Amino acid sequence: MKASEILVSMEKASEIMRRSIFTFLQSIHLFSSTPAFLALPFAVAVFLSQSFVSSSSLFLVVEARLHSLFVVSGFPPSLELFTILTLKLSQTFLAYLLVLPFTLSFLLLAKASTILALQSSKQLQGNTLFYSICSFINLLVTQICTSLVLLAANATCLCILVLCFNFVELFALSSPKLHLLVSAAGTILYSVVFTNTCIICNLSLIISWMEKRGGFNSILKACFLIQDRSSVAMALVVPINICLAAIDALFQYRVARASQRSKPAVIMEGILISYLYSMLLVLDTIVSFMFLKSCKQDHQEEPYSQRIEISIRGKDGKVDIKLSV
């Protein structure tokens, strides 16, 4: 990518971020009430799940299973990346399972409430209650599909990493420096793939609500919209993820490790930090909404939809199969 293209992407990302923050502050009385309080149980579940996973006996079982699986697959057990990968995957998998009910309920309700507040009255056609129920069902189906896509992306990256290490061992090229190089390349590949997958999944949730299309159809359209805009999307996602990680670290430092402070003070501080986390989740939804609007504006002069038509002729007549993206 050229330097001029990078500058254009950064300018575009900063413009979307400014508009998102302005919209958030302009209607902060709306976003800080219902959407933020709906996301609060999800934020509390995210924080508490980490402490529960670390002290759970199930964590040791899952870690041992993953350790055995990676050893059988050909992953070098002496590598430092092997220990880190096994530990983090076990923690992430268990925490995700614990938080999943809150993701499919409170987080989706918070996203739906945020999008509903962002939409104008002209966009809400017909019965608002019926529209909201249908859109939430689409949102729920899309969330389940995005979970499968994230699982597939993680599995694909791990398979590629294992194949690379097996290739190195097969041709007797094994050395500490080469292992370090493969580990670094695998980490970069995993970060890029996982970040892009998360961007597509977040965008597909907004599309499923606004356009009443759920499931993999929304994910396909998100992939189409994000073409040539991945740098802009990454520039938007990275600051928010850094802020979420900072709030997570603040909770672990102030609440999870607080042993000499009174329990009421710790509980109140934990609720306050969780509320900040939920507010940031609302801002993340606003940023995704603004990014989708920007993508649509860029596509106004281009053919927005693509259609593949397949015609099959048989004895009984003609069958047309149409796939629109």
C-alpha positions in Angstrom: 0.0 0.0 0.0 1.3 3.4 -1.0 1.9 6.2 1.6 -0.8 8.4 0.0 -3.3 5.5 0.3 -2.4 5.1 4.0 -2.9 8.8 4.6 -6.3 8.7 2.9 -7.3 5.7 5.0 -6.2 7.4 8.2 -8.1 10.6 7.3 -11.2 8.6 6.5 -10.9 6.7 9.8 -10.4 9.8 11.8 -13.4 11.5 10.2 -15.6 8.5 11.0 -14.3 8.4 14.5 -15.0 12.1 15.0 -18.5 11.8 13.7 -19.1 8.8 16.0 -17.9 10.6 19.1 -19.9 13.7 18.2 -23.1 11.6 17.7 -22.4 9.8 21.0 -21.9 13.1 22.9 -24.8 14.8 21.2 -27.2 12.1 22.4 -25.4 10.9 25.5 -28.6 11.0 27.5 -30.0 8.3 25.2 -26.8 6.1 24.8 -25.8 6.3 28.5 -29.2 5.0 29.7 -30.9 2.1 28.0 -28.1 0.8 25.7 -25.4 1.2 28.4 -27.5 -0.5 31.2 -28.4 -3.3 28.8 -24.7 -3.9 28.1 -23.8 -3.8 31.8 -24.6 -7.4 32.6 -22.5 -8.5 29.7 -19.6 -6.4 30.9 -19.8 -7.8 34.4 -19.9 -11.3 32.9 -16.8 -10.6 30.9 -14.8 -9.5 33.9 -16.1 -12.2 36.3 -15.6 -15.0 33.7 -11.8 -14.4 33.7 -11.5 -14.8 37.5 -13.7 -17.9 37.4 -11.8 -19.5 34.5 -8.4 -19.1 36.3 -9.6 -20.8 39.4 -11.7 -23.5 37.7 -10.7 -27.2 37.6 -12.2 -27.4 34.1 -9.5 -25.0 32.9 -6.8 -27.6 33.7 -8.7 -30.3 31.8 -9.2 -28.2 28.7 -5.6 -27.0 28.8 -4.4 -30.7 29.0 -6.6 -31.7 26.1 -5.4 -28.9 23.9 -1.8 -29.7 24.9 -2.2 -33.3 23.8 -3.9 -32.2 20.6 -1.1 -29.9 19.6 1.6 -32.4 20.4 -0.2 -35.0 18.2 -0.6 -32.5 15.4 3.2 -31.9 15.3 3.5 -28.6 17.2 6.9 -28.4 18.8 6.3 -28.6 22.6 9.6 -27.0 23.5 8.5 -23.8 21.8 7.5 -20.9 24.1 4.6 -20.1 21.7 3.2 -23.5 22.4 2.8 -22.8 26.1 1.3 -19.3 25.5 -1.0 -20.6 22.8 -2.3 -23.5 24.9 -2.9 -21.2 27.9 -4.6 -18.4 26.0 -6.8 -20.7 23.9 -8.0 -22.5 27.0 -8.9 -19.3 28.8 -10.6 -17.8 25.7 -12.6 -20.9 25.0 -14.0 -21.3 28.5 -14.6 -17.5 29.0 -16.4 -17.4 25.7 -18.7 -20.3 26.7 -19.5 -18.6 30.0 -20.3 -15.2 28.4 -22.2 -16.7 25.4 -25.7 -16.5 27.1 -25.0 -12.8 27.9 -23.8 -12.2 24.4 -27.0 -13.6 22.8 -29.2 -11.6 25.2 -27.9 -8.5 26.8 -25.2 -7.5 24.3 -27.6 -8.0 21.3 -30.3 -6.0 23.1 -27.8 -3.2 23.8 -26.7 -3.2 20.1 -30.3 -3.2 19.0 -31.2 -0.3 21.3 -28.2 1.7 20.1 -29.0 1.2 16.4 -32.7 2.0 17.0 -31.6 5.3 18.6 -29.3 6.0 15.6 -32.0 5.4 13.0 -34.3 8.2 12.0 -38.1 8.0 12.1 -38.2 7.7 8.3 -36.1 4.5 8.4 -38.5 2.9 10.9 -41.3 1.9 8.5 -44.6 0.4 9.7 -45.1 -1.0 13.1 -42.0 -0.2 15.2 -42.6 -3.1 17.6 -43.0 -5.7 14.8 -40.0 -4.2 13.0 -37.9 -4.4 16.2 -38.9 -8.1 16.9 -38.1 -9.2 13.3 -34.8 -7.3 13.3 -33.8 -8.8 16.7 -34.4 -12.3 15.4 -32.2 -11.5 12.4 -29.6 -10.1 14.8 -29.7 -13.3 16.9 -29.3 -15.6 13.8 -26.4 -13.4 12.5 -24.7 -13.5 15.9 -24.8 -17.3 15.9 -23.4 -17.4 12.4 -20.6 -15.0 13.3 -19.7 -17.2 16.2 -19.3 -20.1 13.7 -17.2 -17.8 11.4 -14.9 -16.8 14.3 -14.5 -20.5 15.2 -13.6 -21.3 11.6 -11.1 -18.5 11.3 -9.3 -19.6 14.5 -9.3 -23.2 13.3 -7.9 -22.2 9.9 -5.1 -20.1 11.4 -4.1 -22.9 13.8 -4.1 -25.5 10.9 -1.9 -23.3 8.8 0.5 -22.8 11.7 0.6 -26.6 12.4 1.2 -27.3 8.7 4.1 -24.8 8.6 5.8 -26.5 11.6 5.2 -29.9 10.0 6.7 -28.7 6.8 9.8 -27.5 8.7 10.2 -30.8 10.4 9.6 -32.8 7.2 12.5 -31.2 5.4 14.8 -31.3 8.5 15.0 -27.5 8.6 14.3 -27.4 12.3 16.2 -24.8 14.2 15.4 -22.3 17.0 15.7 -19.3 14.7 13.4 -20.9 12.1 10.9 -21.8 14.8 11.0 -18.2 16.0 10.5 -16.9 12.5 7.5 -19.3 11.9 6.0 -18.3 15.3 6.3 -14.6 14.5 4.8 -15.0 11.0 2.0 -17.1 12.5 1.2 -14.5 15.2 1.0 -11.7 12.6 -1.2 -13.8 10.3 -3.5 -14.8 13.2 -3.8 -11.1 14.3 -4.6 -9.9 10.8 -7.1 -12.6 10.1 -8.8 -12.4 13.5 -9.1 -8.6 13.4 -10.6 -8.6 9.9 -13.0 -11.4 10.9 -14.2 -9.4 13.9 -14.7 -6.3 11.7 -16.8 -8.3 9.3 -18.8 -9.8 12.1 -19.5 -6.5 13.7 -20.5 -5.0 10.4 -22.8 -7.9 9.6 -24.7 -7.4 12.8 -25.5 -3.8 11.8 -26.5 -4.9 8.3 -28.8 -7.6 9.7 -30.7 -5.1 11.7 -31.0 -2.3 9.1 -31.7 -4.4 6.1 -33.7 -7.3 7.7 -31.4 -10.0 6.4 -29.9 -12.4 8.9 -27.4 -15.2 8.9 -24.6 -15.7 6.4 -26.2 -13.3 3.9 -25.3 -10.4 6.1 -21.8 -11.7 6.5 -21.4 -12.0 2.7 -22.6 -8.4 2.2 -20.2 -7.2 5.0 -17.3 -8.9 3.1 -18.4 -7.2 -0.1 -18.6 -3.8 1.6 -15.3 -4.0 3.3 -13.3 -4.6 0.1 -10.5 -2.0 -0.2 -11.5 -0.6 3.2 -9.8 -3.0 5.5 -7.2 -0.4 6.5 -9.9 2.1 7.4 -11.7 -0.6 9.5 -8.5 -1.6 11.3 -7.8 2.1 12.1 -11.2 2.3 13.7 -11.1 -1.0 15.6 -7.6 -0.8 17.1 -8.2 2.3 19.3 -11.5 0.9 20.7 -9.8 -2.5 21.4 -7.0 -0.8 23.2 -9.5 1.1 25.4 -11.4 -2.1 26.1 -8.2 -3.8 27.1 -7.2 -0.8 29.3 -10.6 -1.0 31.1 -10.2 -4.7 31.5 -6.7 -4.2 33.1 -8.1 -1.5 35.4 -10.8 -4.0 36.6 -8.2 -6.7 37.3 -6.0 -4.2 39.1 -8.6 -2.4 41.2 -11.2 -5.1 41.8 -10.0 -8.6 41.1 -6.8 -8.1 43.2 -8.3 -6.0 45.9 -7.9 -8.0 49.1 -7.4 -5.3 51.8 -10.3 -3.0 50.9 -13.9 -3.1 52.1 -16.3 -5.2 50.0 -18.9 -2.5 49.4 -16.3 -0.1 48.0 -14.9 -2.9 45.7 -18.4 -3.8 44.4 -19.2 -0.1 43.7 -15.9 0.4 41.9 -16.4 -2.8 39.9 -19.9 -1.7 38.8 -18.5 1.7 37.8 -15.7 0.1 35.7 -18.2 -2.3 34.1 -20.4 0.7 33.2 -17.5 2.4 31.5 -16.9 -0.9 29.6 -20.5 -1.0 28.5 -20.4 2.7 27.4 -17.4 1.8 25.2 -19.3 -1.1 23.7 -22.1 1.4 22.8 -19.5 3.7 21.2 -18.2 0.7 19.2 -21.7 0.0 17.8 -22.0 3.7 16.8 -18.6 3.5 15.1 -19.7 0.4 13.2 -22.9 2.1 12.2 -21.1 5.2 10.9 -18.6 3.0 9.0 -21.5 1.2 7.3 -23.0 4.5 6.3 -19.6 5.6 4.9 -19.3 2.3 2.9 -22.8 2.8 1.4 -21.9 6.4 0.4 -18.8 5.2 -1.3 -20.9 2.6 -3.2 -23.5 5.1 -4.5 -21.7 5.6 -7.8 -20.9 2.0 -8.1 -23.1 -1.1 -8.7 -24.1 -1.7 -5.1 -25.5 -5.2 -5.6 -24.1 -8.1 -7.5 -26.2 -11.0 -8.8 -25.1 -14.4 -10.0 -27.7 -16.1 -12.2 -27.4 -19.8 -13.0 -29.9 -21.3 -15.5 -30.4 -25.1 -15.5 -32.5 -26.6 -18.3 -34.1 -30.0 -17.9 -36.9 -32.0 -19.2 -39.5 -30.3 -17.0 -38.5 -26.9 -18.0 -36.1 -24.1 -16.8 -34.8 -23.6 -13.3 -33.2 -20.3 -12.4 -31.0 -20.0 -9.3 -30.2 -16.5 -8.2 -27.7 -15.4 -5.6 -27.6 -11.7 -4.7 -24.9 -10.1 -2.6 
